Amino acid sequence: MEIKREELQEVLASFALAGEVTGCERYGSGHINDTFRVACQTEEGNQNYILQRMNHEIFKDPVGLMKNVSGVTGFLRERILENGGDPNRETLNLVPTKDGEVYYKSSEGNYWRVYLFIEGATCYDAVKDPKDFYQSGKAFGHFQQLLADYPAKELTETIPHFHDTPSRLVTFKKAIEEDVCGRTASVQGEIQFILDREADMHAAMDMLEAGELPLRVTHNDTKLNNIMIDDVTGEALCIIDLDTIMPGLSIFDFGDSIRFGANMAEEDEKDYSKAKLSLPLFDIYAKGFLEGCAGRLTEAEKRMLPMGAKLMTLECGMRFLTDYLQGDTYFHIARPEHNLDRTRTQLGLVADMEEKWDEMAEIIEKY
């Protein structure tokens, strides 16, 4: 989105920034929000900030979203201080407006926020070394550990029913029935693969409803590039991109990391026979995640971690196929059958997980 210079000036003048603004430029590779790095000159030296315009077309309740972010980061700050850590580097820190609010609504109707810039740390888009994946698991596990006592029910669902797989299944069945693009007949194999696993899609939510799995604070976008890695130590430092913080299940965050990071094929690989689960990467992530959780998961949660991986992969494949049947209206595509390629890669990974189910369970048991 093109941001007018006048709006930027209005927004910058509204936040309690230290010193004089000396620069403001676009920053990072995110596709949802508009992100800028702001430089200020103070008497003590330079102070950098991250300024973001929140995409209120995707996140339709930006006020509720910011209540989530403010509550969670404040809670994390207290826990990090209790543990003797550095809260200015180990969690995001919101900078208030001059009126003491955690966000600003501009005259253009856009919602803005500012964070302190975390110096000496970097986000990586891909796993370059298995140690990176271990650090990712440890960071998201530690995130669960720090927030284990946070009242998850108080959080707003920034994207309603995001990982409610039974709800996604209803939408999928409707897309099959309506068949608006006449594509159903050509993907009967993929449709049947998904429908054959309908019982799996209810497993986690049924356990939640029965009180067998606890409601947790979940990040819901547990990719490596949402972790800041310390430039000196190489260790995970801070979890970022908290827009999808919601009440959910710990196995969702674990599972989505595995779906994305332990697949031996790219997400849109045309040769879906390459879609295989890397057991070494599953092993190293599980080790990091359970170490990071530091005993805060229940026995039922630990046993369900492999199902979390399968469920998130199956759900994602179903979402890609739903979009294909509906005419590719949600996910961006670069070729006519892009969503179908994505679907087949996800379903191929599910099939391989089923082949390796016992090994996955043994790895969890080991840690």
C-alpha positions in Angstrom: 0.0 0.0 0.0 1.3 3.5 -0.9 1.6 5.6 2.2 1.4 9.4 1.8 4.3 11.4 3.2 1.8 13.6 5.1 0.3 10.6 6.9 3.8 9.4 7.9 4.6 12.8 9.3 1.3 12.9 11.2 1.9 9.4 12.7 5.5 10.0 13.7 4.5 13.2 15.4 1.9 11.3 17.4 4.2 8.8 19.1 6.4 9.4 22.1 9.7 8.9 20.2 12.9 10.0 21.9 14.9 12.8 20.2 14.5 14.0 16.6 13.5 11.9 13.7 16.3 11.7 11.2 15.1 8.9 8.9 12.2 6.7 8.0 12.5 4.0 5.4 10.6 0.8 4.5 12.0 -2.2 6.3 11.8 -6.1 6.1 10.1 -8.5 3.7 6.6 -8.8 5.2 3.6 -8.8 2.9 0.8 -8.1 5.3 1.6 -4.9 7.2 3.6 -1.8 6.0 6.8 -1.7 8.0 9.3 1.2 8.4 12.5 1.6 10.3 12.6 5.0 12.0 15.9 6.6 13.2 16.0 9.2 15.9 18.9 11.3 17.2 19.0 11.7 21.0 21.5 13.3 23.4 22.8 9.8 24.2 23.1 8.7 20.5 20.9 7.0 18.0 17.6 5.3 18.8 15.8 3.1 16.2 12.2 2.1 16.1 9.9 -0.1 14.1 6.8 1.7 12.8 4.0 -0.4 11.3 0.7 0.2 9.6 -1.6 -2.7 10.5 -3.5 -4.2 7.7 -7.1 -3.8 8.9 -8.5 -5.4 5.8 -7.0 -8.8 7.0 -7.2 -8.1 10.7 -10.6 -6.6 11.0 -10.4 -5.8 14.7 -7.1 -3.9 15.1 -8.2 -2.6 18.5 -8.7 -6.2 19.8 -5.4 -7.2 18.1 -3.5 -4.5 19.9 -5.1 -5.4 23.2 -3.7 -8.9 22.6 -0.3 -7.6 21.8 -0.1 -5.2 24.7 -1.3 -7.8 27.2 1.0 -10.5 26.0 4.1 -8.4 25.7 3.5 -6.8 29.1 3.2 -10.3 30.6 6.3 -11.5 28.8 8.3 -8.5 30.1 7.4 -9.3 33.7 8.4 -13.0 33.3 11.7 -12.1 31.6 12.6 -9.7 34.4 11.7 -12.5 36.9 14.1 -14.8 35.1 16.9 -12.2 35.1 16.7 -11.6 31.3 16.7 -8.4 29.2 13.1 -7.5 28.4 14.2 -4.8 25.9 15.7 -7.5 23.7 13.8 -10.7 24.6 10.3 -9.5 23.8 8.7 -6.8 21.6 8.2 -3.5 23.5 5.4 -1.1 22.4 6.1 2.6 22.4 3.0 4.6 23.4 1.5 7.6 21.7 1.8 11.0 23.3 -1.7 10.3 24.6 -0.6 7.1 26.3 -2.3 4.7 23.8 -0.7 1.6 22.3 -1.8 2.4 18.8 -2.7 5.5 16.7 -5.5 5.9 14.2 -4.5 8.4 11.5 -6.7 10.9 9.7 -6.6 8.4 6.7 -8.3 5.8 8.9 -5.2 3.6 9.2 -4.0 2.0 12.5 -0.4 2.4 13.4 2.0 1.1 16.2 5.6 1.5 17.2 8.1 -1.0 18.7 11.6 -0.4 20.0 14.0 -1.7 17.4 16.0 -4.8 18.6 19.6 -4.2 17.8 22.2 -6.9 17.0 19.7 -9.6 15.9 18.5 -10.9 12.6 15.5 -12.8 11.1 16.3 -15.6 8.6 13.8 -16.7 5.9 15.1 -20.3 5.6 16.8 -23.0 7.7 20.5 -22.8 6.7 21.7 -25.1 9.4 19.8 -27.7 11.5 20.9 -25.7 14.6 18.6 -22.9 13.3 15.6 -25.3 13.4 16.6 -26.4 16.9 16.8 -22.7 18.0 13.4 -22.2 16.4 11.8 -25.1 18.4 13.5 -23.9 21.6 12.2 -20.4 21.1 8.6 -21.3 20.4 8.7 -23.9 23.3 10.1 -21.2 25.6 7.3 -18.9 24.4 4.8 -21.5 25.6 6.6 -21.8 28.9 6.6 -18.1 29.6 2.9 -17.7 28.7 1.7 -20.9 30.4 -0.1 -18.9 33.1 -1.6 -16.2 30.8 -5.4 -16.2 30.7 -5.8 -17.4 27.1 -9.6 -16.9 27.1 -9.1 -13.2 27.4 -7.5 -13.0 24.0 -9.4 -11.8 20.9 -9.5 -14.2 17.9 -7.8 -11.9 15.4 -8.8 -14.4 12.6 -11.9 -16.3 13.8 -11.7 -20.1 13.6 -8.2 -20.0 12.2 -7.2 -23.5 13.3 -10.7 -24.8 13.9 -10.2 -27.8 11.5 -13.8 -29.0 11.7 -15.0 -25.5 10.6 -12.5 -25.6 7.8 -13.9 -29.0 6.8 -17.5 -27.6 6.6 -16.2 -24.9 4.2 -14.3 -27.5 2.1 -17.5 -29.7 1.8 -19.4 -26.6 0.7 -16.8 -25.8 -2.0 -17.1 -29.4 -3.3 -20.9 -29.2 -3.4 -21.0 -25.8 -5.1 -18.2 -26.6 -7.6 -18.2 -23.0 -8.9 -15.3 -23.6 -11.3 -16.2 -27.1 -12.5 -13.0 -28.5 -11.0 -14.3 -31.1 -8.6 -14.3 -34.0 -11.1 -10.6 -33.6 -11.8 -9.5 -33.8 -8.2 -11.6 -36.7 -6.8 -8.4 -38.5 -5.5 -7.4 -35.4 -3.5 -10.9 -34.9 -2.2 -11.3 -38.5 -1.1 -7.8 -38.4 0.6 -9.0 -35.6 2.8 -12.5 -37.0 3.5 -11.0 -40.3 4.5 -9.2 -38.5 7.4 -12.3 -36.7 8.7 -12.0 -38.3 12.1 -8.5 -36.9 12.5 -9.8 -33.4 11.9 -12.0 -33.6 14.9 -9.4 -35.1 17.3 -7.8 -32.0 18.7 -11.0 -29.9 19.1 -12.9 -32.8 20.6 -10.1 -33.2 23.2 -10.2 -29.4 23.9 -14.0 -29.5 24.4 -13.6 -32.5 26.7 -11.0 -30.7 28.8 -8.3 -33.2 27.8 -6.1 -30.5 26.2 -5.7 -27.1 27.8 -6.4 -23.8 26.0 -3.1 -22.0 25.5 -1.8 -18.7 24.1 -0.6 -19.7 20.6 1.4 -17.7 18.0 -0.1 -19.4 14.9 2.7 -18.4 12.5 5.7 -20.4 13.8 8.0 -20.0 10.9 11.8 -19.3 11.4 11.5 -15.8 10.1 9.3 -14.8 13.1 12.3 -15.4 15.4 15.1 -12.9 16.0 18.5 -14.7 16.2 21.2 -13.0 18.2 24.1 -11.9 15.8 26.8 -12.8 18.4 25.6 -16.0 20.1 23.5 -17.5 17.3 20.7 -18.2 19.8 17.0 -17.4 19.5 16.3 -14.1 21.2 12.8 -12.9 20.6 9.5 -14.0 19.0 8.0 -11.3 16.7 4.9 -10.8 14.5 2.3 -11.2 17.2 -0.7 -10.3 15.1 -2.0 -13.9 15.1 -1.6 -14.4 18.8 -4.9 -16.1 19.8 -6.3 -18.8 22.1 -5.5 -22.2 20.8 -3.6 -25.4 21.3 0.2 -25.9 21.8 0.2 -28.7 19.3 -0.9 -26.3 16.6 2.3 -24.2 17.0 4.4 -27.3 17.1 2.6 -28.8 14.1 2.8 -25.8 11.8 6.6 -25.5 12.4 7.0 -29.2 11.4 4.7 -28.8 8.4 6.8 -25.9 7.1 10.3 -26.6 8.3 10.7 -30.4 8.2 9.2 -31.0 4.7 11.9 -32.0 2.3 10.0 -30.3 -0.6 9.1 -26.7 -1.2 5.5 -25.9 -0.3 4.6 -25.5 -4.0 6.8 -28.3 -5.4 5.3 -29.6 -8.7 6.7 -33.1 -8.1 4.8 -33.9 -4.9 6.6 -37.3 -4.6 9.4 -35.2 -3.1 7.2 -34.3 -0.1 8.7 -36.3 2.7 9.1 -35.7 6.4 12.7 -35.3 7.5 12.9 -37.3 10.7 16.3 -35.7 11.6 14.6 -32.2 11.4 11.5 -33.5 13.3 13.9 -34.9 15.9 15.9 -31.7 16.4 12.8 -29.4 16.5 11.1 -31.7 19.0 14.2 -31.6 21.2 14.3 -27.8 21.1 10.5 -27.4 21.6 10.3 -29.7 24.6 13.4 -28.2 26.2 11.9 -24.7 25.7 8.6 -25.8 27.2 10.5 -26.8 30.4 7.9 -29.3 31.6 4.9 -27.0 31.2 3.1 -29.2 28.7 0.7 -31.9 29.9 1.2 -35.6 29.1 -1.7 -35.4 26.7 -0.2 -32.5 24.9 3.1 -34.3 24.4 1.4 -37.4 23.1 -0.5 -35.3 20.6 2.5 -33.5 19.1 2.7 -35.9 16.1 -1.0 -35.4 15.5 -0.4 -31.6 15.7 2.0 -32.0 12.8 -0.3 -34.2 10.8 -3.4 -32.1 11.5 -1.8 -28.7 10.5 -0.5 -30.3 7.3 -3.8 -31.8 6.5 -5.7 -28.6 7.3 -3.3 -26.6 5.1 -3.8 -29.0 2.2 -7.5 -28.8 2.6 -7.4 -25.0 2.6 -5.3 -25.0 -0.6 -7.8 -27.3 -2.3 -10.8 -25.3 -1.1 -9.3 -22.2 -2.7 -8.6 -24.1 -5.9 -12.2 -25.3 -6.0 -13.4 -21.7 -5.3 -11.4 -20.2 -8.1 -8.1 -19.2 -6.3 -9.6 -16.2 -4.5 -7.6 -16.3 -1.2 -4.0 -17.5 -1.8 -1.8 -15.7 -4.3 -1.0 -17.9 -7.3 1.7 -17.6 -10.0 0.3 -20.3 -12.3 -3.1 -21.9 -13.1 -2.7 -25.0 -10.9 -0.5 -23.4 -8.2 -3.0 -24.2 -5.4 -3.4 -27.7 -6.7 0.4 -28.2 -6.5 0.4 -26.9 -3.0 -2.5 -29.2 -2.1 -0.7 -32.3 -3.4 2.6 -31.4 -1.6 0.7 -31.1 1.7 -1.2 -34.3 1.2 2.0 -36.1 0.2 3.6 -35.0 3.4 0.6 -36.3 5.4 0.9 -39.7 3.7 4.6 -39.8 4.5 3.9 -38.9 8.2 1.5 -41.8 8.4 4.3 -44.1 7.1 6.7 -42.7 9.8 4.1 -42.4 12.6 5.9 -44.9 15.0 9.2 -43.1 14.5 7.6 -39.7 15.2 6.1 -41.1 18.5 9.4 -42.6 19.5 11.2 -39.3 19.0 8.7 -37.5 21.3 9.0 -40.2 23.9 12.7 -39.9 23.8 12.6 -36.2 24.9 
